[in-house]
Each structure stands twice: as structure tokens, then as C-alpha cells.
Amino acid sequence: MPVKLTRLTLWLVLSGSCILLMSSSVPATDEIESVLVSVDRDSIGMDEQIMLQVEVIGTNQNLPAPKIPTLPMFEVYSQGRSSNLSIVNGQVSASVTYRYMLLPQKAGTFPIRGVAVVHNNRRYEGNPLEVTVLGTATATPPSLEGRATDSRGQSRDYFMEAVVDNKNPFVNQQVTLTLKIYFAVQTYGSPELSEPTTTGFWTEVLGNKAPYFQKINNRNYRVIERKYALFPTQTGTLSIGRAVLTATVAKRSRRRDPFDFMGMFGSGEEVTMRTLPVDIEVRPLPTVGRPRDFTGTIGRFSITASADKREVEVNQPVSVTFRISGVGNIKSVAEPVLPDLNDFRIYRASSSENVTKLDDKIGGTKVYEEVFIPKVPGEMIIPSVAFSFFNPETERYASVRTRAITLQVSKPEGYVAGSEVPYTAPEMTIGSRSRDIRFIKKDAGDLSPIGRIILFSPVYVAVNAVPVFLLAGMVVLRLRREKLAGDIGYARSRAASRMARKRLAKAKSVASTETAQEFYAEISLALLQYVADKLNISPHGLTTDSLSQLLRERSADETLIEETVEFLQECDYARFAAAGVDEQKIVDSLESAEKIMVKIEGVRFV
């Protein structure tokens, strides 16, 4: 027994040693394969930025984030990450790309090295790079420096401007409008933008550009751009209206909250920014060199034509597709002018368009489909079709042409040439005994109506009119509800009187000398809230000066303005000196508030 146990023990030890040796001989697979570091450009100016990209490549999706070393010559801002996963022949490959924006602080050539990923106690370092920062910077336009400075000569925390790339375009030539929003302080939430009015333009939104940084007056601003493609539809002076942006930004405060550790509880205030109107002088198209077949298309285009078949019988259709591609307002591209072809009947079939936005330019493809029906047999040719347009870049008219299309038209069975009937099939008879075509009677007979038509009876009209009126009422009610739900300003203006009555009723409930402070606070708020609802603004922070200015802008009577201001001042005095208030003064104040609101109701707030 002891001998057998010893042999068994020896066998187990040897087997375990072999397993350990085999497992140690198999190399462990690394989850990270490489770390690639790159920049979008290796030379920038002092007021520009560079995008640093770190790509971590491995065999699974749980790849760690890279460690960015200290770069004292740059300000580093994270720009997010993106991931990619692929499986080919059972092999998993994954990558995660991290992006960082670098803002230079000094001119010179600086290395970027030491970007690494630490995983499973191993360090994977990326390739080193060098970035050259030129001492010269792009000069900031004086107008932009002026916009970034307030009336006291101090740098603004935020502002917005509207710029166009062309203030003297031709009619229907693209004008790119760019709204630039500058923030030098922290923002909270999502800003609300009221788009600029573009009366006289066909407008297409190009989208928003990724935020970037720009140095103005030695201060870094985060810039957000929103672009529009505008196509003027008439000549003369056209105006692009103001754009209004409402955002919440961090307040400027000299005193720091001792309980706000590390700035975790930042306070914000709601601010409004507006752009200045931009005037555009639109030129008419020149008359010199205008082709006869010009149909008003502006841009740079090419045209092709293709047929769905090249061999066809007489009186059978051939679909020809004309494809116009290029840069310009593709929706206004006109149909090419087809020549008169006596040997074809031509019908318009359909049209479609595909709009593209590339490099802030509107373009795409417009497709017209025409049906050609040959009347006679033989070799028929659809001739080349010309398409003319005006190129605003060269300020000249240009024409492009399609290639001619050759068709082989064959004779069908029983073909007989004729001007009205292209061909007649053999042994075709038309009569009362025909089965394939129903014979048409020669005599129509008596066509007068039999009996009274119920459609014109009063009862029928009344019964059917009731649902129509009900439906119209429901449509009007639904439109009103949608307008109230979609237009907050309209809803607040409509409900201003009702809400004011509720607040006055609440003020009446506390109309006594014991609660004089609460009464005057409620009645003052009722008046301010009433005006704020009419103007769709916040009542908080609305002072008597700002209220006077708002009423004057709406052409309110000066007597009404003075009466309103005096009443609000009396309310403030009564709130803080409630001892001198009696019951009669409270009654008079309530009547004065009602009279002032009735007078304000006559002011035009729109």
C-alpha cells in the first residue's frame, strides 16, 4: 500500500510540472497592441489651435484612457472620444480615439512625448512628436476687437456677431452667413437661439461647426459657429435680420463663497446677445453674352443623358434621364430645353433632386426624366441637348451639352405609316359584336334626370353641413392650442389678464393693515408680472427704469408711464414703512393697480 501511494504521488507531481511548463511556454497575449499619437498639423500660429489625437489599439473594447503628460507651453482641453470595433475571421480588433485641443502659450518648437497607457502593470508609450509655434499670429480684425470690448474699455465675457462671405452677390448666388458666438466664461445648459430673419432669401441651414478657441485682446474665447446658405431671390438691397441668443453664463464675483469648494457650485445668470443686421446688395445678371436657352440657373454644373434602351418598336416609349450635377441652388435648377423633334412624341415623366452640403457649399444632382415615343421606324437620333447657366465665379455664362443618343426603331407587325394612326394591327374590327373593345352607342338617348336630386334638398344640405362646421371648429381649436403650446410668448400674452386677476384676488385676501407688507409685495409683483407676460420676459430684475424704457419703446403715454412708476415706488415705500398704512390707503392702492392694468392693456406690445 505505501508503495502504491508513493507512485501515485510521484505521478501527480510530474503531471503538474508538465502542465506548468507547458502553460509557461505559451506567451500571454497583450490586450493593447499599440498607441498612436498624431496632430492635424505640426506648425501653427500663436492665436491658432492644434488637435492632438491619441489612438489606443487592442483586442477588446475595455481599453484604458491615455495619460497625457504635463505640457507647460499649451493649454489642453479634452474634445471627447470615439471607438471602433471590428471582427474579421474571428479576430477581434478594437480602437479608442481620444482628442485634445492644444492652445499655445509661447512661440518655439516643443516636443510632445510621454503619452502612454498603463495596463496590467505594463506601460505602453506612444510615438513622440514635435510642434512648432510661430511667433507671428494672425492679426485680429479691428472690428472684432471692438466687438470684444465694452463701452468702458473692458473685455466682454461674451458677444455674438454675424458675418457673410459676400456682400455683393448676383441674384440666386450663394451667400454663406456665419453666426459666431464667443464665450470667455463658463456656460451652463444649452443656449436658445432665435434664427435671423432672411426675407428675400431661400435659406438652407448648413449646420454647426465644432467649437474652437480664438485669442482676442489677449483673452481666450470659445467660439461656436452656425452657418447658413442664403440664395437671394431678388435684386436690390436685402437685409439679414438680427439673431438673438439666450444663454446662462457664470457670474463675475469678487467674493468667493467659502462653502463652494473648488468651484463646484457655480452660480449663473441669464444673458441675451444680439447680432447687428447685415445688408446685402444683390446684383442682377448681366445681359451681355446671355444664351437664348438660358433659364435662370446660377452655379457651376455638368449634364449627362442616358436612355433605358436603344432598340425599340414604333410607338413604344424610351425613357431618357437627364442628370444635372454641380454646385449651386440645386432646387432651382431649371429643366433643359429640348429641341422640336417631329419624329418623336415627348412627355415629361418625373423629376427628383439630391441636395449635398460640402465645404459650406450647397450642391447636388437634379434628375429629369423624359419619355420619347418614336413615330417612324429606322435609325432615330435624339440630338445633343444644351444646358446653359451663369457662373458667378467667372461672372460669365457657360453652356454644357449631352451626347446624342441613337435608337434603332423597328416596324411592328401590321405597321402602316400615317399621320394620325401610327400603325394598324391586322384583322382588327370595331363594331357591336367586338369582344376585345366595347362598342360605343351612336345615340346617347334621353339624358334628363329622373325624379328630384336629393343633393340639392335643404334637409340633405343641413344634415351634411353640421359635421363640416364641427370639423372646422375642431380645427380652429386645435390650431389655437398648437399655437399656445409652440409660442410661449403668445401664450403668456394671452393669459396675462387672467393671471393678473388671480394675483389681484390673492392681494385682496391679504388686504389688511396687519399684512400690509405682504399685500404691497403681492400687488407690486402682480403689476410687474403682468407687463412681463405681455413682453415675454422675466419679471425678476425688472426695475422701474427698465419698465419705463420698455413702455416708451411701445409708444406708451408718458402720463401712464409716470403713473406706473409712481405706483411702484409707493408700493416699495409701503412695504418698508408699513406703520403709516391704513385701510383706506390699501383700498385706494388696489383700485389704482386695477386702473393701471386696464390702461396698459391698450398699449401695443407686438
C-alpha positions as CSV (number, residue, x, y, z in Angstrom):
1,M,0.0,0.0,0.0
2,P,2.7,2.6,0.9
3,V,4.5,1.8,-2.4
4,K,1.4,2.4,-4.5
5,L,0.8,5.7,-2.7
6,T,4.3,6.9,-3.4
7,R,4.0,6.1,-7.1
8,L,0.7,7.9,-7.4
9,T,2.1,10.9,-5.6
10,L,5.1,10.9,-8.0
11,W,2.9,10.7,-11.0
12,L,0.7,13.6,-9.9
13,V,3.8,15.8,-9.2
14,L,5.3,15.0,-12.7
15,S,2.0,15.7,-14.4
16,G,1.6,19.1,-12.6
17,S,5.1,20.1,-13.5
18,C,4.5,19.3,-17.2
19,I,1.3,21.4,-17.1
20,L,3.1,24.3,-15.5
21,L,5.9,24.1,-18.1
22,M,3.5,24.0,-21.0
23,S,1.5,26.9,-19.7
24,S,4.6,29.0,-19.1
25,S,5.9,28.3,-22.6
26,V,2.7,29.8,-24.2
27,P,3.2,33.6,-24.4
28,A,0.4,35.7,-22.9
29,T,-1.5,37.8,-25.4
30,D,-1.4,41.5,-24.7
31,E,-4.8,43.3,-24.8
32,I,-3.1,46.5,-26.0
33,E,-1.2,46.4,-29.3
34,S,-0.1,50.0,-29.9
35,V,-0.6,53.6,-29.0
36,L,-0.6,56.1,-32.0
37,V,-0.1,59.8,-31.4
38,S,-0.8,62.3,-34.2
39,V,-1.6,66.0,-34.7
40,D,-3.7,67.6,-37.5
41,R,-0.7,70.0,-38.3
42,D,2.8,70.4,-37.0
43,S,3.1,74.2,-37.4
44,I,0.6,76.8,-36.0
45,G,0.4,80.5,-35.1
46,M,0.1,81.9,-31.6
47,D,-3.7,82.6,-32.0
48,E,-4.4,79.2,-33.5
49,Q,-5.0,75.7,-32.0
50,I,-3.9,72.2,-32.8
51,M,-5.8,68.9,-32.5
52,L,-3.9,66.1,-30.7
53,Q,-5.2,62.6,-31.4
54,V,-4.3,59.5,-29.3
55,E,-5.5,56.2,-30.7
56,V,-5.3,53.1,-28.4
57,I,-5.5,49.8,-30.4
58,G,-6.1,46.5,-28.7
59,T,-8.0,43.2,-28.8
60,N,-11.1,44.2,-26.7
61,Q,-13.3,47.2,-26.0
62,N,-12.2,47.8,-22.4
63,L,-9.2,49.9,-23.3
64,P,-7.9,52.3,-20.7
65,A,-7.6,56.1,-21.3
66,P,-4.2,57.5,-22.1
67,K,-2.2,59.6,-19.6
68,I,-1.3,63.0,-21.1
69,P,1.9,64.4,-19.7
70,T,2.2,68.0,-18.5
71,L,2.5,70.3,-21.5
72,P,3.5,73.7,-19.9
73,M,3.6,75.5,-23.2
74,F,0.0,74.6,-24.1
75,E,-3.5,74.8,-22.6
76,V,-5.1,71.3,-23.0
77,Y,-8.8,70.8,-23.5
78,S,-10.5,67.4,-23.9
79,Q,-12.6,67.1,-27.1
80,G,-14.2,63.7,-26.4
81,R,-13.6,60.2,-27.7
82,S,-14.8,57.7,-30.3
83,S,-14.5,53.9,-30.5
84,N,-14.4,51.4,-33.3
85,L,-14.8,47.6,-33.1
86,S,-14.3,45.0,-36.0
87,I,-14.3,41.2,-36.1
88,V,-12.6,39.6,-39.1
89,N,-12.3,35.8,-39.3
90,G,-12.9,35.5,-35.6
91,Q,-10.2,38.0,-34.7
92,V,-11.4,41.0,-32.6
93,S,-9.8,44.4,-33.2
94,A,-10.8,47.4,-31.3
95,S,-9.6,51.0,-31.0
96,V,-10.5,54.1,-29.0
97,T,-9.5,57.6,-30.2
98,Y,-9.1,60.4,-27.7
99,R,-9.0,64.0,-29.0
100,Y,-7.4,67.0,-27.2
101,M,-7.3,70.7,-28.3
102,L,-3.9,72.4,-27.6
103,L,-3.7,76.2,-27.3
104,P,-0.1,77.6,-27.5
105,Q,1.2,79.9,-24.8
106,K,4.6,80.7,-26.2
107,A,6.5,80.6,-29.6
108,G,9.0,77.9,-30.3
109,T,9.4,74.2,-31.1
110,F,8.1,71.9,-28.4
111,P,8.2,68.1,-28.1
112,I,5.1,66.1,-27.3
113,R,6.3,62.8,-25.8
114,G,5.4,60.6,-22.9
115,V,1.8,60.0,-23.9
116,A,1.3,56.5,-22.5
117,V,-1.3,53.9,-21.5
118,V,-0.8,51.8,-18.3
119,H,-2.5,48.4,-18.3
120,N,-1.8,45.2,-16.3
121,N,1.3,46.8,-14.7
122,R,2.7,47.5,-18.2
123,R,3.4,50.8,-19.8
124,Y,2.6,51.4,-23.5
125,E,4.1,54.6,-24.7
126,G,3.1,56.4,-27.9
127,N,5.3,57.8,-30.6
128,P,6.9,61.3,-29.9
129,L,6.0,64.4,-31.9
130,E,7.2,68.0,-32.3
131,V,5.0,71.1,-32.8
132,T,6.3,74.4,-34.0
133,V,4.5,77.6,-32.7
134,L,5.3,80.6,-34.9
135,G,5.9,83.9,-33.1
136,T,3.7,85.8,-35.6
137,A,0.0,85.5,-35.1
138,T,-2.9,86.3,-37.5
139,A,-4.0,89.8,-36.9
140,T,-7.4,90.1,-35.3
141,P,-9.7,92.5,-37.3
142,P,-10.2,95.8,-35.5
143,S,-13.9,95.4,-35.8
144,L,-13.7,92.1,-33.9
145,E,-11.5,93.6,-31.2
146,G,-14.1,96.4,-30.9
147,R,-17.0,93.9,-30.5
148,A,-15.0,92.2,-27.7
149,T,-14.6,95.5,-25.8
150,D,-17.5,97.2,-23.9
151,S,-18.1,101.0,-23.6
152,R,-15.8,101.1,-20.5
153,G,-12.9,99.6,-22.4
154,Q,-13.1,96.3,-20.6
155,S,-13.1,92.9,-22.3
156,R,-16.5,91.3,-22.7
157,D,-17.3,87.9,-21.2
158,Y,-19.5,87.0,-24.2
159,F,-20.7,88.5,-27.5
160,M,-22.0,87.4,-30.9
161,E,-21.6,88.6,-34.5
162,A,-22.9,87.8,-37.9
163,V,-20.6,87.8,-41.0
164,V,-21.2,87.0,-44.6
165,D,-18.6,85.9,-47.2
166,N,-20.1,88.1,-50.0
167,K,-22.0,91.4,-49.6
168,N,-22.4,92.0,-53.3
169,P,-23.6,88.7,-54.9
170,F,-25.6,88.0,-58.0
171,V,-29.2,87.0,-57.7
172,N,-29.5,83.3,-56.7
173,Q,-25.8,83.1,-55.9
174,Q,-25.0,81.5,-52.6
175,V,-24.1,83.8,-49.7
176,T,-22.7,82.0,-46.6
177,L,-23.9,83.5,-43.3
178,T,-21.9,82.6,-40.2
179,L,-23.1,83.3,-36.7
180,K,-20.1,83.4,-34.3
181,I,-20.8,83.1,-30.6
182,Y,-17.9,84.0,-28.3
183,F,-17.7,82.9,-24.7
184,A,-14.8,83.8,-22.4
185,V,-16.6,82.4,-19.3
186,Q,-18.2,79.2,-18.3
187,T,-21.7,78.4,-19.6
188,Y,-24.5,76.3,-18.2
189,G,-27.1,74.3,-20.1
190,S,-27.9,74.7,-23.8
191,P,-28.3,78.2,-25.3
192,E,-31.5,79.1,-27.0
193,L,-31.1,80.7,-30.5
194,S,-33.7,82.7,-32.4
195,E,-32.7,82.4,-36.0
196,P,-32.2,85.6,-38.0
197,T,-34.9,86.7,-40.4
198,T,-34.0,86.1,-44.1
199,T,-36.8,87.7,-46.0
200,G,-35.9,87.7,-49.7
201,F,-33.6,84.7,-49.4
202,W,-34.0,81.0,-50.0
203,T,-32.4,79.6,-46.9
204,E,-30.7,76.3,-46.1
205,V,-29.0,75.6,-42.7
206,L,-25.5,74.2,-43.2
207,G,-25.1,73.2,-39.5
208,N,-22.8,73.9,-36.6
209,K,-19.0,73.8,-36.5
210,A,-17.1,72.1,-33.7
211,P,-16.2,74.7,-31.0
212,Y,-12.7,76.1,-31.2
213,F,-10.7,78.8,-29.3
214,Q,-9.6,82.2,-30.5
215,K,-7.5,84.8,-28.7
216,I,-8.9,88.3,-28.8
217,N,-7.4,91.2,-26.8
218,N,-5.1,88.7,-25.0
219,R,-8.1,86.7,-23.8
220,N,-9.1,83.2,-24.9
221,Y,-12.7,82.8,-26.3
222,R,-14.5,79.6,-27.0
223,V,-16.1,80.1,-30.4
224,I,-19.3,78.4,-31.7
225,E,-20.2,78.8,-35.3
226,R,-23.5,78.2,-37.1
227,K,-23.6,78.5,-40.8
228,Y,-26.4,79.2,-43.3
229,A,-26.6,79.1,-47.1
230,L,-28.6,82.1,-48.4
231,F,-29.7,82.5,-52.0
232,P,-31.1,86.0,-52.8
233,T,-34.3,85.7,-54.9
234,Q,-34.5,89.4,-55.9
235,T,-32.1,92.2,-56.8
236,G,-31.5,95.3,-54.8
237,T,-30.8,95.8,-51.1
238,L,-31.8,92.9,-48.8
239,S,-31.3,92.8,-45.1
240,I,-30.5,89.8,-42.9
241,G,-32.2,90.4,-39.5
242,R,-30.9,90.1,-36.0
243,A,-30.2,86.8,-34.4
244,V,-30.9,86.6,-30.7
245,L,-29.2,84.1,-28.3
246,T,-30.2,83.5,-24.7
247,A,-27.6,81.6,-22.5
248,T,-26.7,81.1,-18.9
249,V,-23.1,82.2,-18.1
250,A,-21.0,82.3,-14.9
251,K,-21.3,85.5,-12.9
252,R,-18.3,87.8,-12.3
253,S,-17.9,87.8,-8.5
254,R,-15.1,89.4,-6.5
255,R,-16.1,87.5,-3.3
256,R,-15.8,83.8,-3.3
257,D,-18.3,81.6,-1.4
258,P,-16.4,79.8,1.4
259,F,-18.7,76.8,1.1
260,D,-18.0,76.5,-2.7
261,F,-15.2,74.0,-2.5
262,M,-13.1,74.0,-5.7
263,G,-15.9,75.9,-7.6
264,M,-18.3,73.0,-7.6
265,F,-21.4,75.2,-7.1
266,G,-21.0,77.9,-9.7
267,S,-23.8,80.5,-10.0
268,G,-25.0,81.7,-13.3
269,E,-27.1,84.5,-14.8
270,E,-29.2,84.5,-17.9
271,V,-27.9,86.8,-20.6
272,T,-29.1,87.8,-24.1
273,M,-26.9,88.5,-27.1
274,R,-27.9,90.1,-30.4
275,T,-26.2,90.5,-33.8
276,L,-26.4,93.5,-35.9
277,P,-28.4,93.5,-39.2
278,V,-26.4,92.8,-42.3
279,D,-27.3,94.5,-45.6
280,I,-26.6,92.7,-48.9
281,E,-26.6,94.5,-52.3
282,V,-27.8,91.9,-54.9
283,R,-26.7,92.5,-58.5
284,P,-28.8,91.5,-61.5
285,L,-27.4,89.0,-64.0
286,P,-25.6,90.7,-67.0
287,T,-27.3,90.8,-70.3
288,V,-24.1,90.6,-72.4
289,G,-23.5,87.1,-73.6
290,R,-26.7,85.6,-72.3
291,P,-27.6,82.5,-74.3
292,R,-31.1,82.2,-75.8
293,D,-31.8,79.0,-73.9
294,F,-30.8,80.4,-70.6
295,T,-33.4,79.6,-67.9
296,G,-32.0,81.4,-64.9
297,T,-29.8,78.7,-63.4
298,I,-26.8,80.0,-61.3
299,G,-23.8,78.0,-60.3
300,R,-21.4,75.5,-61.9
301,F,-22.9,72.4,-63.4
302,S,-22.5,69.5,-65.8
303,I,-25.1,67.4,-67.7
304,T,-25.4,63.9,-68.9
305,A,-28.2,62.0,-70.7
306,S,-28.9,58.2,-70.8
307,A,-31.6,56.0,-72.3
308,D,-33.1,52.9,-70.7
309,K,-32.9,51.1,-74.1
310,R,-31.5,51.6,-77.5
311,E,-33.8,49.2,-79.5
312,V,-37.5,49.8,-79.6
313,E,-40.6,49.4,-81.8
314,V,-42.6,52.2,-83.3
315,N,-44.9,53.8,-80.8
316,Q,-43.1,52.3,-77.8
317,P,-41.7,54.6,-75.1
318,V,-38.0,55.2,-74.4
319,S,-37.1,56.8,-71.0
320,V,-34.3,59.3,-71.2
321,T,-32.8,60.6,-68.0
322,F,-31.1,64.0,-67.9
323,R,-28.8,64.3,-64.9
324,I,-27.6,67.8,-63.9
325,S,-24.8,67.9,-61.2
326,G,-22.8,70.7,-59.7
327,V,-22.6,73.5,-57.1
328,G,-25.4,75.9,-56.7
329,N,-29.1,76.1,-55.6
330,I,-29.9,72.6,-57.0
331,K,-33.6,73.1,-56.2
332,S,-33.9,76.0,-58.6
333,V,-32.1,74.2,-61.5
334,A,-34.4,74.5,-64.5
335,E,-35.3,71.7,-66.9
336,P,-33.1,71.7,-70.0
337,V,-34.7,73.0,-73.2
338,L,-35.5,70.2,-75.6
339,P,-35.4,70.8,-79.4
340,D,-38.5,70.2,-81.5
341,L,-38.5,66.7,-82.9
342,N,-41.1,65.9,-85.5
343,D,-40.4,62.1,-85.4
344,F,-41.0,61.8,-81.6
345,R,-43.8,62.5,-79.2
346,I,-42.2,63.8,-75.9
347,Y,-43.8,63.6,-72.5
348,R,-42.5,64.9,-69.1
349,A,-42.3,61.9,-66.7
350,S,-40.8,62.9,-63.4
351,S,-38.1,64.9,-61.7
352,S,-36.1,64.5,-58.4
353,E,-33.2,66.1,-56.6
354,N,-30.5,65.2,-54.2
355,V,-29.0,68.1,-52.2
356,T,-25.5,67.9,-50.8
357,K,-23.6,70.2,-48.4
358,L,-19.8,70.1,-49.0
359,D,-17.3,72.6,-47.7
360,D,-20.1,75.0,-46.8
361,K,-21.4,74.9,-50.3
362,I,-24.9,73.8,-51.5
363,G,-24.9,71.4,-54.5
364,G,-26.1,68.1,-55.6
365,T,-27.9,66.5,-58.5
366,K,-31.2,67.3,-60.3
367,V,-32.7,64.5,-62.4
368,Y,-35.3,65.0,-65.1
369,E,-36.9,62.0,-66.8
370,E,-38.4,62.5,-70.3
371,V,-40.3,59.9,-72.4
372,F,-39.6,59.8,-76.1
373,I,-42.0,57.8,-78.3
374,P,-40.8,57.3,-81.9
375,K,-43.4,57.7,-84.7
376,V,-41.5,56.1,-87.6
377,P,-39.1,53.2,-87.9
378,G,-35.4,53.4,-88.8
379,E,-32.3,54.8,-87.1
380,M,-33.5,57.7,-84.9
381,I,-31.3,60.2,-83.1
382,I,-32.1,62.1,-80.0
383,P,-29.8,65.1,-80.6
384,S,-27.5,66.7,-78.1
385,V,-29.2,68.9,-75.5
386,A,-27.6,72.1,-74.3
387,F,-27.9,73.4,-70.8
388,S,-26.8,77.0,-70.1
389,F,-26.1,78.6,-66.7
390,F,-24.4,81.7,-65.2
391,N,-21.1,81.0,-63.4
392,P,-20.8,83.7,-60.6
393,E,-17.1,82.8,-60.1
394,T,-16.1,83.8,-63.6
395,E,-19.1,86.2,-64.0
396,R,-19.8,84.7,-67.4
397,Y,-22.4,82.5,-69.0
398,A,-21.5,78.9,-69.8
399,S,-23.1,76.0,-71.7
400,V,-22.7,72.3,-71.5
401,R,-24.1,69.6,-73.7
402,T,-25.1,66.0,-73.6
403,R,-24.1,63.3,-76.1
404,A,-26.5,62.4,-78.9
405,I,-28.5,59.1,-78.3
406,T,-29.0,56.8,-81.3
407,L,-32.1,54.5,-81.3
408,Q,-32.9,51.5,-83.6
409,V,-36.6,51.7,-84.2
410,S,-38.2,48.6,-85.8
411,K,-41.5,48.1,-87.5
412,P,-44.2,46.2,-85.6
413,E,-46.4,43.7,-87.3
414,G,-49.1,45.4,-89.4
415,Y,-47.3,48.8,-89.5
416,V,-48.9,51.3,-91.8
417,A,-47.5,54.8,-92.0
418,G,-50.0,57.5,-91.2
419,S,-50.1,60.9,-89.6
420,E,-52.9,60.1,-87.1
421,V,-52.6,56.4,-86.5
422,P,-49.0,55.1,-86.4
423,Y,-50.0,51.6,-87.3
424,T,-53.0,49.3,-87.6
425,A,-52.9,45.7,-86.3
426,P,-54.0,43.0,-88.8
427,E,-57.7,41.9,-88.8
428,M,-58.8,44.5,-86.3
429,T,-62.5,45.2,-86.4
430,I,-64.5,47.6,-84.4
431,G,-68.3,47.1,-84.1
432,S,-71.1,46.0,-81.9
433,R,-70.0,42.3,-82.0
434,S,-66.4,43.0,-81.0
435,R,-65.4,41.4,-77.7
436,D,-62.0,43.0,-77.0
437,I,-63.3,46.5,-77.4
438,R,-66.8,47.5,-76.2
439,F,-68.8,49.1,-79.0
440,I,-69.9,52.7,-78.3
441,K,-73.5,53.6,-78.9
442,K,-74.1,56.3,-81.6
443,D,-77.3,57.6,-79.9
444,A,-77.0,58.8,-76.3
445,G,-80.7,58.7,-75.7
446,D,-82.6,60.8,-73.0
447,L,-80.1,62.2,-70.5
448,S,-82.5,64.2,-68.4
449,P,-82.6,63.3,-64.7
450,I,-85.4,61.1,-63.3
451,G,-87.0,62.5,-60.2
452,R,-85.6,65.1,-57.8
453,I,-81.9,65.1,-57.0
454,I,-81.5,64.7,-53.2
455,L,-78.2,66.5,-53.3
456,F,-79.9,69.9,-53.6
457,S,-82.6,69.3,-50.9
458,P,-82.4,71.6,-47.8
459,V,-82.5,68.6,-45.4
460,Y,-79.6,66.9,-47.1
461,V,-77.5,70.2,-47.1
462,A,-78.3,70.9,-43.4
463,V,-77.5,67.3,-42.2
464,N,-74.2,67.3,-44.0
465,A,-73.3,70.9,-43.0
466,V,-73.3,70.1,-39.3
467,P,-70.2,67.7,-39.4
468,V,-68.4,70.2,-41.6
469,F,-68.9,73.1,-39.1
470,L,-68.0,70.8,-36.2
471,L,-64.8,69.8,-38.0
472,A,-63.9,73.4,-38.8
473,G,-64.4,74.3,-35.1
474,M,-62.2,71.5,-34.0
475,V,-59.5,72.5,-36.5
476,V,-59.6,76.1,-35.2
477,L,-59.5,74.9,-31.6
478,R,-56.5,72.6,-32.4
479,L,-54.6,75.3,-34.2
480,R,-55.1,77.7,-31.3
481,R,-53.9,75.0,-28.8
482,E,-50.8,74.3,-31.0
483,K,-50.0,78.0,-31.3
484,L,-50.3,78.4,-27.5
485,A,-48.1,75.3,-27.0
486,G,-45.5,76.3,-29.6
487,D,-45.3,80.1,-29.0
488,I,-44.6,80.7,-25.3
489,G,-44.7,84.5,-25.8
490,Y,-48.1,84.3,-27.4
491,A,-49.4,82.0,-24.6
492,R,-48.1,84.3,-21.9
493,S,-49.6,87.4,-23.5
494,R,-53.0,85.7,-23.9
495,A,-53.0,84.6,-20.3
496,A,-51.6,87.8,-18.8
497,S,-55.0,89.3,-17.9
498,R,-56.3,86.1,-16.4
499,M,-53.1,85.7,-14.3
500,A,-53.3,89.4,-13.2
501,R,-56.8,88.9,-11.9
502,K,-55.7,85.9,-9.9
503,R,-52.8,87.8,-8.4
504,L,-55.1,90.8,-7.6
505,A,-57.5,88.3,-5.9
506,K,-54.6,87.0,-3.9
507,A,-53.7,90.5,-2.9
508,K,-57.3,91.2,-1.8
509,S,-57.1,88.2,0.5
510,V,-54.3,89.8,2.4
511,A,-55.6,93.4,2.2
512,S,-55.3,94.5,5.8
513,T,-53.0,96.7,7.9
514,E,-51.6,93.6,9.7
515,T,-50.4,92.1,6.4
516,A,-49.6,95.4,4.6
517,Q,-46.1,94.3,3.6
518,E,-47.4,91.1,2.0
519,F,-50.2,93.0,0.3
520,Y,-47.9,95.6,-1.3
521,A,-45.4,92.9,-2.3
522,E,-48.1,90.9,-4.0
523,I,-49.7,93.8,-5.8
524,S,-46.4,95.2,-7.0
525,L,-45.5,91.7,-8.3
526,A,-48.9,91.5,-10.0
527,L,-48.2,94.6,-12.0
528,L,-44.6,93.7,-12.9
529,Q,-45.6,90.1,-13.8
530,Y,-48.5,91.5,-16.0
531,V,-46.1,93.6,-18.0
532,A,-43.5,90.8,-18.2
533,D,-46.1,88.3,-19.5
534,K,-47.1,90.8,-22.2
535,L,-43.5,91.2,-23.3
536,N,-42.5,87.6,-22.7
537,I,-39.6,88.5,-20.4
538,S,-38.7,87.6,-16.8
539,P,-40.2,89.8,-14.1
540,H,-37.2,89.2,-11.9
541,G,-34.7,92.1,-12.0
542,L,-37.3,94.3,-13.8
543,T,-36.7,97.8,-12.4
544,T,-38.8,101.0,-12.8
545,D,-36.2,102.4,-15.2
546,S,-36.2,99.3,-17.4
547,L,-40.0,99.2,-17.2
548,S,-40.2,102.9,-18.3
549,Q,-37.9,102.2,-21.2
550,L,-39.9,99.2,-22.4
551,L,-43.2,101.1,-22.2
552,R,-41.6,104.1,-24.2
553,E,-40.4,101.7,-26.9
554,R,-44.1,100.5,-27.3
555,S,-45.2,104.2,-27.6
556,A,-47.0,104.2,-24.3
557,D,-48.4,107.5,-23.0
558,E,-46.0,109.5,-20.7
559,T,-48.7,110.1,-18.2
560,L,-49.3,106.3,-18.0
561,I,-45.5,105.7,-17.5
562,E,-45.3,108.3,-14.7
563,E,-48.4,106.9,-13.0
564,T,-47.0,103.3,-13.2
565,V,-43.6,104.3,-11.9
566,E,-45.1,106.4,-9.0
567,F,-47.4,103.5,-8.1
568,L,-44.5,101.0,-7.9
569,Q,-42.5,103.5,-5.8
570,E,-45.4,103.9,-3.4
571,C,-45.6,100.1,-3.1
572,D,-41.9,99.9,-2.3
573,Y,-42.3,102.7,0.3
574,A,-45.3,101.0,1.9
575,R,-43.5,97.7,2.1
576,F,-40.7,99.1,4.1
577,A,-42.8,101.7,6.1
578,A,-45.9,99.7,6.8
579,A,-46.7,101.6,10.0
580,G,-48.2,104.5,8.1
581,V,-50.6,102.4,6.1
582,D,-54.3,102.4,6.8
583,E,-57.3,100.5,5.4
584,Q,-58.3,103.3,3.1
585,K,-54.8,103.5,1.5
586,I,-54.9,99.8,0.9
587,V,-58.3,100.1,-0.9
588,D,-57.0,103.0,-3.0
589,S,-53.9,101.1,-3.9
590,L,-55.9,98.1,-5.1
591,E,-58.1,100.4,-7.3
592,S,-55.0,102.2,-8.7
593,A,-53.4,98.8,-9.7
594,E,-56.6,97.8,-11.5
595,K,-56.8,101.1,-13.4
596,I,-53.2,101.0,-14.4
597,M,-53.5,97.4,-15.7
598,V,-56.6,98.5,-17.8
599,K,-54.7,101.4,-19.3
600,I,-51.6,99.2,-20.0
601,E,-54.0,96.8,-21.9
602,G,-54.3,99.4,-24.6
603,V,-50.5,99.5,-25.2
604,R,-49.4,97.7,-28.4
605,F,-46.8,95.1,-27.2
606,V,-46.2,93.5,-30.6
